[in-house]
Amino acid sequence: MPLRNGWLTSAIWSEMRDTTSLSVGREALYSLASKLAMALVGFGGTVVFARLLGPSGLGVYRTALSVAFIATQISGGVGTAVKKRVSEVDTDPGAFFGAGLIAHAGITIAVLVGLALFIDPAAEYFGSIEVALGAVAVVATLGLFNVVNRMYAGIGYPARSSWMDTIRSVVTLGFQLLFLWVGMEAFGLLAGLALGTLASALLATVTAGIRPTVPDREIFKRVYDFARQSVPNGLLANFYSSADVMIITAVVGTAATGLYTTALQLVMPAAMLAGSIGGALGVRTSGRSSAGEAVDQDLLNAMSYTGLFAVPMFFGALAMPRAIPRTLFGPEFAAAGAALIGMALFQIGNVYAKPFESTFQGIDQPGVVLRVNLLVLVFHLPLAVILGTEYGLIGVVGATVMAEGIRIAVYQVLAYREFDRIAVARPMAEQFVSAGAMYLMLEVVLTTVGVRNWVVLVALVGAGAAVYFGTLFVISSHFRATLGSSLPVGLPVFDDE
């Protein structure tokens, strides 16, 4: 039930919304604004961390974070199950919220026991006991935040939950900079993340306005029925994304991990729109599916624009691979150029997979996502080790790109079986054509202009964006219609006609 303490105003706590009529485009727009802010915060933090810690120090932090993120996915999978159940019609969110909190408490205790049993190997792998303890603190607090914030999204507020994540990023960065200032280095970054996340989890609980109640056996069963596949899904997906870091650290070293981290950070904005669309799409398809309504058109609409940022970012990375990391992070990061191209290509596959994942989970088929994730992981792991051993950093990145290609191909086959159509739309091709025009412009300009500082780089990025969106506006009637019929920035509303 809503948590209506006397000191809370109606501007703070939230009521349940009708998820069957949720506007994917509107929620995606609001979420996108939050993700842009989050990307700026994350990028600024990475620049500071890279310049203060260097590739090796940044690699230590990123390695610890990757391991922590894998363990966090257990609570994250429970949070996804809670989100799914509270987004269905005629449900009691308080009971499902309570079930999620109880499950997370048990998971946290298990992680603490595991650390106590393996404290010496953990300290050796992370480099110190302090870093190992920081990783466990991240598992505990980020898992709590995931349960709370995904519940918040599930009751009909995916955009607000996205903004809550942005608030978490800002608060976290503040603590991290403070701890860096006092000389705590990698451990300080982990401690700042844990402290900022805990504060944000408490804020999200108050803002959601849902009082957790003691769940009965049926509530636990319904959470378990979904979590038994969403938890492995989360573990597989995050282990897949974190495996690169762990493999690079093992076969190449932490300095290469630092280069990989900066390349990945540079292409993260490519996934912002996809993440915004996917969050709202999952809630909408869950509501519509539980009401017996079709969702295939929602999937197709999402695919039309999920790559809107990822495609031009790949072509931009292809045009200026060494100049971008060198200018932003320092001359020692110029070596990240090849990894930057690979990770930008990876993001294209990544963003096109998001709508499939959201749709299949929304129609209560998380097992489909689980099987796809397992297939991709089985392909990726041995290939990444083999190529990483032979070719270093770029070998691991190459394995990841090939794995994403397999993921998209499999999802298209599954979509055809489920909906009798593949999820391909003309706007997708028009975005590639427009990005190609942008690339040609950059190649011509770069023959006479060198990227020597931030000013030149920003000017080139701005000119590239103008050519890309200008060309897209000219050649795409769908894009022009979307601009004319939707919200001011021209993102699709995706409502049924």
N, C-alpha and C positions, 0 to 999 in steps of 0.2 A: 504494500500500500504506500501512497505518497507519505514522505516524512515531513510533517507539517509542524515543526517546532515553532513556538511563538515568535522567535526572533528571525525566522526566515520569511522573506517576502515572496510574493508571487513572481517577482523578477528573477528569483534564484532557483526555486525548485521547479521541476518539470512534471507535466502530466503525460500519460500514455497517449500516443498518436495512432491514427489508422494507418498501418503500414502498407495496406493494399493499394492506397492511393498516393503513396509517397512519390514526390517528383524526383526522379534520379538526377536530372540535369540541375535542378535548383540546389539540391543537397550537394551535388558534385561541385557546383560553383562555389558555394560557401566553404566546402572542405578544401577546395583548391586554394582559396585565399589563405587558409590556415597553413596549408602545406608550403606555400610560397614563403610565408613568414618563417616556418620551421626550417626550410631549406637555407634561408639566409642565416639563421642562427647556427645551424649545423655547419654550414660552409665557413662562417666566421670562426667558429670554434676550431675547426680542422686546420685552418690557416695558422691560428695562434699555436695550437698544439704542435703542428709540424715544425714551425720555426723555433719553438722553445725546446722541443724534445728531439728533433731530428728524425730521420727515417727509422733508426733503431728503437728509440724510446717510444715513438708512435706505434711501432710494430708490437712492442710489449703490451701496450694498452689494448690495441686492437685484437691481439691474440686472446687475452683474458676476457675481453668482451664477447668474442665469438663463442667461447666455451660457455660463458654465462647465458648467452642468448639461447643456446641449445637447451639447457636445463629449464630456462624460463618458458619454453614452449609447452611444457606439461600443463602449467597453470594457464598458459595462453590458449591451449586447446580446450580446457574446461571453460574458459571465458567465451570462446567461440560457441560452445554448446549452449551456454547460458544466453548468449545473444540470439541464437537461433530460436530457442524456446520462448523467450519473452517477446520476440517479434511476431509470433503466431497469434492468431485471433483468440480472444477469450482465455487469457492466461493470467496467473498471479505472479507478477515479477518478483515480489518480495521473497517468495519461497525459493524460486530458482536462484536469486541472488544469495540467499543464505546457503544453499547447497554449494555454490561456487566458492564462497568464503571458507566453508568447512573443508572442502577439497584442497584449497590452496594452503590452508594451515597444515594439513597432513603432508603435503608435498614439501613445504618448507622444513618441517621437522626431519623428513627423510634426507633432504640435502645436507642439513647440519650434521646428522649422524654420519653420512657418507664422508663429509670432510674430516670429521674426527677420526674416522677409521683410516683414511688415506692422506693424512695431513702432510707427511714427508714427501711422497711422490708428487702431490699437488704443488708443494712449495718448490720442488726441483723443476717442475715443468714451467711454472709461472715466473720463476726467478726469485721469489721471496714468499714468506708466509703472509705478509701484508697484502700482496697482490691477490693471493688465493682467497683471503678473507673478504677483500673488496669484491671479488667476483661472486662470492656467495651472497653478500649483501645486495648485489644487483639482482640476483635470482629471486630473493625474497621480496624486494620492493617492487620490481618490475612485474613480477607475477601477480602481485596484489593489484597493481594499477591496471593490468590487462583484464582481470576479472571485472573490476569496477567499471572501467571505461567501455568495455564491449557490452556490458549490460546496459549502459547509458545509450549506446548506439542502438541496441536492440529494441528499446522502448519507443523508438521513432526519432532519435536525434543523432544520426550519424555525423552531421556537420558539426554539431556542438561537441561531440566526442572528439572530433578531429582537432577542434580548437583547444580542447583540454590537453591534447597531446602537445600542441604548440606551446601552451603555458608551461607544461612540464619541461620542454626543451629550454625555454628561457630561464626558468628557475634553476634547472640543472647546470646550465652554462655559468650562471652566476656563482654557484657553489664551486664548480670546477676551477674557475679563474681564481677564486679566493684561495683554494687549496694549492693551486700551482704557485701562487704568489708567496705562500709560506714554505715552499720547497718540497711539497709532497709528491711531485712528479706523477708517475703512472698510477700509483695508489690513490693519489688525490683526485685524479679524474674519475676513478671508480667510486670513491667515497662521495664525491659530489653528485655523481649520477644517482647513487642510491638515496641520498638525502633529498635531492630534488624530486625524485620519483615518489618517495613516501609522502612528501608534502602535497604533491599533485593528486595522489590517490585519495587522500583525505578530502581535498577540495572537490574532487569528482563525486565522491560519495554524497557530500552535502548538496551539490548542485543537482545531481540526478533526482534526489528527493524520494528515493525508494528505501523503505525500512526493511532490512533483511529479517526474515522470519525463519523459524525452525521448520525445515522441510520434512515431509513424510516420505515413506518408502517409495511411493509412486513418483514423486518429484525427483528423487535420486535416480530412479530407474530411467526416467526420461532424459535426464542430463547424461547418464552413463551411456544410453543407447546412441546418442550423438557423439559424446566425447570419446568413446572407444575407437572412433575413426578420426575425429578431429584432432585428438592428441597425437596419434601417430602421424597424421598429416602435418601438423605443426612441427613435430620433431624432424620429420624427413625434409620438409621444406627448409627449415632453418639449418639443419645439419648440412644440407646441400649448399646453402649460401655461405655457411661458416667453414665448410670443408676446405675451400680455397685458401683461406687464411692459415688454417692449421697445416695444410700440406705445404704451402709456400714456406712457412716458418720451419717446418721439419726438413725440407729438401734444399731450400735456398738460403733462408735466414731471415731475421727480423727486419733487416734493412729493405729487403725485397717486399716484405709484408707492408712496410711503410709506403713504398711506391704504389703497391696495389691499393692501399687504403685511400691514397689521394686520388688515384684514377677512378675508383668507385665513387668517392664523394663528388667528383666533378660531374658524373653522369646521373647522380641521384635525382636531380630535378626532372629528368625524363620520365620518371615513374610517378610524379606527383598527380598528374591528371588521372592516370590509370588507377592510382590508389583512391582518389576521390570518387571516381565513377564506380569502382568496385565495391566500396563500402556501402554506398547508397543502393547499388544494384542488388547486393546480397539481401538487404532488408526488404526491398521491394519484391524481389522474386520469392522470398520466403512468405511474405504476406499473400501474394497473388496465388502461389502454388497451394498454400493451405486453404485458400478459398476456391480452389479448382479452376483457376484462370491460367491462360497460356502465358509463357514467358519468352518464347523464341524471338519475338520482335524486340524485346528489351535487350537480349544478348546482341542482336545485330546492330542495334543503335549504339550500344556501348562500344562495339568493335570499330564503328565508324570513326570515333574520335579518341580512343584510348591511346593511339600512337601519335597524337598531334604534336607533342613535344619531343618524343623519343626519336622520331625520324630525322628532323633537322639537326638534333644534337649529334647524331652519328655522323652526318655529313660535315658538320662543323669540326668534329674531332678529326675526321679524315683530312681536312684541309690544314689544321694547325695542331698536330699531335704533340710536338715537343714544346712549342711556344706557349701553349696554355698552362701546363703545370710549371714550367720554368718561370713564367711571369708571376703566377699566383703564389707559389710555394717556395721558390728559390731555385738557383741553378742546379743544386744536387738532385732535384726532382724532375729534371728534363728527361731522365731515363725512363720515366713513367709513360712516355709517349705511345709506345706500342701497346702497352696495357690499356691506355685510355681508348684507343680505337677498338680494341677487343671488348672492353666493358661497355662501350656505347652500343656496339652491335648486340651484345648480350641483353642490354636493356630493351631493345626492340622486341626480342622474343619474350622477355619478361612481361612487358606491358600488354602484349597481345594474349598472354596466358591468363592475366588477372580476371577478365570478364568470364572466361570459362569456369574458373575456380569459384567465383562468386555465384554464378548461376547454378552449377551442380550442387553446391552446398545449400543454396537457397531452396532448391526443389527437394531437399532432404536426401541427397545422394552423395554424402561425403566420401563414401567408399570409392567412387570414381576418381576423385582427386587423390585419395590415398594410393590407389594402384598406379596412377600416372606418376606421382612423386616417387614411388618405390622404383618404378621402371627407370626413370631418369637418373635416380641416385645410383642404381646398380650399374648403369652405363657410365656415369660420370666419374665415380671414385677411382676405379682402376685406371681409366684413361688419364685422369689428372695426375695420378702418381707416376705413370709411365712417361707421359709427356713432360711433366714437371722435372723429373730426374734427368731427362735428356735435354730439354730446352729451357729449363728454369721457369721464371715468372711467366713468360709468354706462352709456354707449353700448358701451364695450368689454365690460363685465360682461354686458350684455344679449345681445351676440353670443355670448358663451361659454355662456350658459344655453341659447340656442336650439340651439347646436351639440351640446350634451349630449343634448337631446331627440331630435335626429336619430340620435345614436349608439345610444341605447337602442332606438328603433324598429327600426333596422337589425338590431341583435343579436337582437331577438325574432323577426324574420323568418328570420334564419339559423338560430336554434335550432329553429324549427319545421321547417325543411328538413332539419336534421341529425338531430333527435330525435323528429320528428312531434308536437311539443307546444311551446307557449310556456312560458316560465319565469315563471309567476305563481302565487303561493300565497296562501291566505287570510290568513296572519299579516301579510302586507304591508299589506292593507287595514285590519286591526285596529290596526296601529301608527299609521296616519294618523288613525283615529277617536280613539285615545287621545291623540295629540298635539293634536287639535282641542279635546278637553276641557281639556287643559293650557292652551292658548291662551286659552280663554274664562275660565278661572280667573285668569290673569295680567291680562287686560283689566279684570276686575272689581276686582282688588286695586290696579292702577295708577291707578284713578280717585281713590283716596284716599291712596295711598302714593307718594312720589317717590323715585327712585333717586338718593340724594345721596352715597353712599359705598360702599365695598366690602362692608361688613356687610349693608346692605340688599340689594345685588345678589346676594350669596351666599345670603341667606335666600330670595330670590325664585327663584333657580335651584334651590335645594334643594326648595322647595315645588312647583315645576313638575315636577321629576323624580319626586317622590312621587306627584303626581296622574297623571302619565303612566304610570308602571309600575304604580300601583295600579289604574288603569282597564284597562290591558292585562291584568292578572291576572284581573280580574273578567269581561271580555268574551271572553277568548281561552282556550278549552280547550286549544289547542295549546301556548300559552305555559305554562299551568299544568302540562301533562303534561311539557313540557321541563324545567321547574324541578324537578319531582318525580323525573325519571329520569336527570338528567345531573349534572354536577359542581356543587359548592356554590353558585357564583354563578348557576347556571341557564342557562348557554349550551349550545346543542345539541351533542351528541357526534357526530351525523351518521354513526354506524356503520350498516352494513347490518343489517337485522333478519332 
